[in-house]
Amino acid sequence: MQVKDILSAITTYREERGWTEYQLAERSGLPQSTISSWYQKGMTPSFSSLEKICDAFGLTLSQFLPAARHCLL
């Protein structure tokens, strides 16, 4: 899975909820600068960061990853 697919899925879930990156950061407990740097630098979120993001969205990783793959289509 490519970085852009994971970031696209995060963006989709965030926008579906009407959240800004800042609001996602608040709900996930991650610094907003971390989330922003993923997009600016094309970085892959760490496993622990993905877990926090999924918790904020109310998803498990197994629910999130197929959605990230779907962004390929």
One Martini backbone bead per residue (centre of mass of N, CA, C, O) as a GRO file, in nm:
protein
   73
    1MET     BB    1   0.097   0.035   0.021
    2GLN     BB    2   0.056   0.365  -0.019
    3VAL     BB    3   0.082   0.665   0.119
    4LYS     BB    4  -0.148   0.810  -0.041
    5ASP     BB    5  -0.370   0.608   0.049
    6ILE     BB    6  -0.364   0.667   0.350
    7LEU     BB    7  -0.404   0.976   0.330
    8SER     BB    8  -0.671   0.963   0.175
    9ALA     BB    9  -0.830   0.813   0.394
   10ILE     BB   10  -0.797   1.019   0.615
   11THR     BB   11  -0.928   1.250   0.461
   12THR     BB   12  -1.202   1.122   0.415
   13TYR     BB   13  -1.281   1.074   0.711
   14ARG     BB   14  -1.245   1.368   0.799
   15GLU     BB   15  -1.447   1.501   0.595
   16GLU     BB   16  -1.701   1.335   0.676
   17ARG     BB   17  -1.681   1.489   0.972
   18GLY     BB   18  -1.572   1.792   0.944
   19TRP     BB   19  -1.263   1.791   0.988
   20THR     BB   20  -0.978   1.902   1.087
   21GLU     BB   21  -0.660   1.854   1.158
   22TYR     BB   22  -0.689   1.964   1.443
   23GLN     BB   23  -0.929   1.783   1.531
   24LEU     BB   24  -0.782   1.518   1.488
   25ALA     BB   25  -0.561   1.572   1.690
   26GLU     BB   26  -0.739   1.597   1.940
   27ARG     BB   27  -0.879   1.307   1.910
   28SER     BB   28  -0.590   1.143   1.891
   29GLY     BB   29  -0.330   1.291   2.041
   30LEU     BB   30  -0.191   1.439   1.816
   31PRO     BB   31   0.005   1.637   1.662
   32GLN     BB   32  -0.054   1.854   1.412
   33SER     BB   33   0.237   1.851   1.294
   34THR     BB   34   0.236   1.553   1.225
   35ILE     BB   35   0.004   1.543   1.026
   36SER     BB   36   0.113   1.761   0.835
   37SER     BB   37   0.386   1.614   0.762
   38TRP     BB   38   0.271   1.383   0.600
   39TYR     BB   39   0.182   1.566   0.362
   40GLN     BB   40   0.439   1.744   0.308
   41LYS     BB   41   0.645   1.466   0.309
   42GLY     BB   42   0.517   1.183   0.249
   43MET     BB   43   0.446   1.027   0.508
   44THR     BB   44   0.426   0.755   0.715
   45PRO     BB   45   0.246   0.643   0.945
   46SER     BB   46   0.258   0.502   1.221
   47PHE     BB   47   0.116   0.253   1.384
   48SER     BB   48   0.038   0.416   1.639
   49SER     BB   49  -0.093   0.648   1.480
   50LEU     BB   50  -0.308   0.480   1.335
   51GLU     BB   51  -0.450   0.389   1.590
   52LYS     BB   52  -0.534   0.676   1.680
   53ILE     BB   53  -0.693   0.747   1.429
   54CYS     BB   54  -0.894   0.514   1.444
   55ASP     BB   55  -1.008   0.585   1.719
   56ALA     BB   56  -1.120   0.862   1.632
   57PHE     BB   57  -1.309   0.716   1.403
   58GLY     BB   58  -1.409   0.426   1.509
   59LEU     BB   59  -1.177   0.224   1.416
   60THR     BB   60  -1.017  -0.028   1.279
   61LEU     BB   61  -0.757  -0.136   1.102
   62SER     BB   62  -0.927  -0.343   0.933
   63GLN     BB   63  -1.119  -0.112   0.832
   64PHE     BB   64  -0.913   0.094   0.715
   65LEU     BB   65  -0.733  -0.057   0.502
   66PRO     BB   66  -0.946  -0.112   0.281
   67ALA     BB   67  -1.001   0.190   0.235
   68ALA     BB   68  -0.716   0.258   0.139
   69ARG     BB   69  -0.723   0.068  -0.106
   70HIS     BB   70  -0.972   0.206  -0.247
   71CYS     BB   71  -0.808   0.466  -0.338
   72LEU     BB   72  -0.697   0.328  -0.601
   73LEU     BB   73  -0.981   0.336  -0.772
   0.00000   0.00000   0.00000
